[in-house]
Amino acid sequence: MATNIAQYYSEEMVDWNDAITFYEEEIDDLQNKLLDVIRRNSIVDIAKKVGDHQILLNQVAERFRKLQYRIEQQESELKIDSSLVDNILINNTIETTQAELRREMYTIEKEYIDVKFDCYHFLSETLKK
């Protein structure tokens, strides 16, 4: 249980990083499945359709990478000599940044879920043919 704000924020960011790592693994898996569809090459113009999904996956992956960078910056703001700061040192800027990161994580997660759903739908429809 978090005993101060910095610890709570830090734990929250660890959870976000763990989720992003998991999503990146899923994105890699989806990219491989899409490449398998191209390798089969049994459907005309499939490469363009696969490419469209790959672009969307790459875009969301890039947004996750940028978020991870911002999370790292925030984590460094919460530490002095590798120790978490006391509540008194948590200022408006840190609180605002944490809230922005939280909103951005939520937004990117939603976007990723939509992209993933569309990709799985495309794969299932393609494999039916």
N, C-alpha and C positions, 0 to 999 in steps of 0.2 A: 504494500500500500504506500502510495506516495506521501511523503512527510512534508514536502514543500512544493511550491509551484514549479520550480525548475525540474524537480524529479518527475512530476506529473507530465510536464511538457516533453521531457526526455523519453519517458516510457511511451508516450503517444507517438513520438517520432520513430522509435524503434519498431512499434507496431506498423507504422506506415511503410518503413523500409522493408520489413518482412513481407508485407502485402505486395509491394512493388516487385520484390525479388520473385515471389510466386507468380505474379502476372507476367513478368518477363519470361519465365519458364513456359508459361502457357502460350505466350506469343511465339516463342521459338517453336513450340510443338505445332501450332497452327500454321506457321510458315512452312514447316516440313510437310505437313499434310497438303498444303497448297502446291508445293513443288512436286509431290507425288502425282497430283492431278495432271500437271503439265507433262510429267514423264510418260504418263499413259498415252497422252496425245491422241485420244480417240474422239475428241469432240472439236469441231471446227471453231476457231476463234476463242478457244478456252484460255489461251495465254493472256489476252487482254482482260478478261474477267478476273482471272487469278491475280493479275497485276494490280487491278483496282483494289482488291482486298488486301494485297500486300502493302500497298501505299497507305491504306487506312491503319493497318497494324503498325507500320513503321512510324506513322505520325503519332499515334497514341504512345508508342514506346519512347519516342523522343520527348514527348510531354512528361512522361514518367522520369526520364533521365534528368530533365531540367528541374523537376520538382525535387529529386533526390539531391541535386546540387544545392538548392535553396534550403533543404532540410539540414544538410551538412553545415551551411552557414549559420543557421539558427542554433544548431547544437553547439557550435563554437561560441556563440553569444551567451550561452547558458553556463559556460565553464570559465573558471580562473584556475590556472595550473592544474588542469585535469579534474578539478572538483566542481561540482555543481554550486552555483551561487545561491545565496540566501534570498528569501522572499523580498527583502528590502531592496535588492538590486534588480528585481524584475520591474522594468519600466514600461511605459506605454508602447514604445516601439516594439519591444519583445512581445508584448501581449497582442498587439495588432498583427505583427508578422505571424504569430502562431495561429491566430484566427484566419488569416489569409491562407496559410498553408493548409489548414483544416478544410476550408471551403474548396481550395484547388484540388486537394486529394479527393474529396467527394465528387467534384465535377469530372475529374479525369477517370475515376472509377466508373461513374455512370457511362461516360463515353466509351470506355473500354468494354463494358458489358454489352452495349449496343453493337459495337464492332464485332465482338466475339460471337454474339447471337447471329448477326448477319453472315459471318464467315461460316459458322456451323450450318446454317440454313443452306448457304451456297454449296458447301461440301456435300450435304445430304442429298440435295437435288441433283448435283452433278454425278454423284455415284449411283443414282437410280438409273441413269441413262446408259 
